[in-house]
Amino acid sequence: MESEAAGDRRFDVVVVGSGIGGLTAALHAAVRGRSVLVLEAAKEIGGLLAPFRRGAYRFDTGLHYLGECGPGQAFARILEALGLADAIHFHELCPDGFDRIVFPGYEISMPKGAERYHARLAADFPRERRGLDAFFDHLRAFREASASWTEIRRGAPYPRFFAEHARTTYGDLIDGLIGDPLLRAVLAAQGGNYALPPGKASALVGLGILDHYLGGAYFPRGGSGALRDALVRAIAKRGGLVRKGRAVTRILTRRGRVEGVRCEDGEAIFAPAVISNADAAVTYLELMDAESVPARTRNKAEHTRPSLGSLTLFLGTSLDLATAGMTDANVWHLSSHAIDRAYAPLFAGELPSEDSFFLSSPSLKDPSSGPHTLVLSTIVPYEPFSRWSGLRSMRRGPEYEDLKRRLLDRYLGGIERYVPAIRDHLDVIEVATPLTHVTYTGSPRGGMYGPEHTPDQVGPFRHRIEGTIPGLYLCGASTLGAGVVVSAVSGFLAGALATGAKGA
């Protein structure tokens, strides 16, 4: 508990963290006429929206492609409500195939439109037509149930479809409809978007990711930095403040409700509403006094399991990637159709034994970005890197750097399947591990997507936007789910709730 004194700074809303959720929450509160302060611990604003440069090369760290950006779609509506409809522009990835799904001996491109994808799969797997019809019926039912989100937020019961599948894994759903093991794997191939195999992922998340992108895939012109900068400018235009290098060490409470925050330098800043864009477990267990958090909330936070992490290669090349065979489509390269088996070493804390990965070229998605870049990402656990936890970035020693070099060499071999001459034309090489993620986002164990998206940690079992202490609100991957758009939705709702909007 802190006491106010003359001269103490006061705001209507303080936002802890400046990821897409935090920035969206801050802007929505500012749009609603509130005084807003955003405090970011890192040296750069934006979390995973923050790009970095190496010479002429620009790299986007956490944004690879987006859904729901077309006219009338969810993200476009949020930007319009925030006054940003004309400030951010998107390049739509090739509607005929924005995701290349590649297995040994088989490849298919996912197009825009569920009907088109359904038809492609049925042509390739004619014996599975009945099962595919049932699967896409489920996808349609998911979309219809999702349309009732506003009513759910106002207290209406979950739609029957959600209730029926709340405890179902995506693998259970697919296996009950599809017999062909390759087709089962194809339908689960983009599990890297939530870092789980079908046997562990929630069915609602698996369907949700498909539905999200089948409406079209997009990339912001100017990259993730353009999206971040538009949000920051809009906050400033409405009188809000965004500060980097200002770590919050405590969310302050008094008489059972939030009253502000205390920063690392000891400064207390008072506000009747605090929105935390930090991980929910970090918020409840590290940023708050134990006695101020209800026992049930602490228990849930202590047992929240973070998602797996990632190994990411950021490469700048002098090659003309279009001539070399790359397009603006993402490549999902899977070494076998036994996806659950491939994840088994990861859950045992070991590096993957099979080389599956996501490969894309941001420079082909946004030609204004400058020279050509490639990004490869693969799912890895925290354990192989944990011995260097707590050490500063760029100061982790030769053994850590040797491990990164070996992993770089291993995955360059995968990239060579799509860009054969890549090793001889690399100008920039950066390798990020789960420890990098911890350094720049503070995520527990370097998890990519907040709490893992298993059936017991999604929907009503995830952390709520309304905190369990009056005046506290949460946003980001710990709440509705992971991804730029979903996190932005959570921020929009948090901003509304923190400013007393009814029916948010």
Secondary structure, DSSP 4 states (H G I P E B T S, - for coil): -----TT-EE-SEEEE--SHHHHHHHHHHHHTT--EEEE-SSSSTTGGG--EEETTEEE-SS-S-BSS-STTSHHHHHHHHTT-TTT--EEEP-TT-SEEEEETTEEEEEPSSHHHHHHHHHHH-GGGHHHHHHHHHHHHHHHHHHTTHHHHHTTPPPPHHHHHHTT-BHHHHHHTT---HHHHHHHTGGGGGTT--TTTSBHHHHHHHHHHHHT--EEETTHHHHHHHHHHHHHHHTT-EEESS--EEEEEEETTEEEEEEETTS-EEE-SEEEE-S-HHHHHHTSS-GGGS-HHHHHHHHTPPBPPEEEEEEEEESS-HHHHT--SSEEEE-S-S-HHHHHHHHHTT---SS--EEEE-HHHH-GGG-S-EEEEEEEE-SGGGGGGTTSPTT-S-HHHHHHHHHHHHHHHHHHTTTSTTGGGGEEEEEEE-HHHHHHHH--GGG-SSSB---GGGSGGGSPPSB-SSTTEEE-STTTT-SSHHHHHHHHHHHHHHHTT-TT-
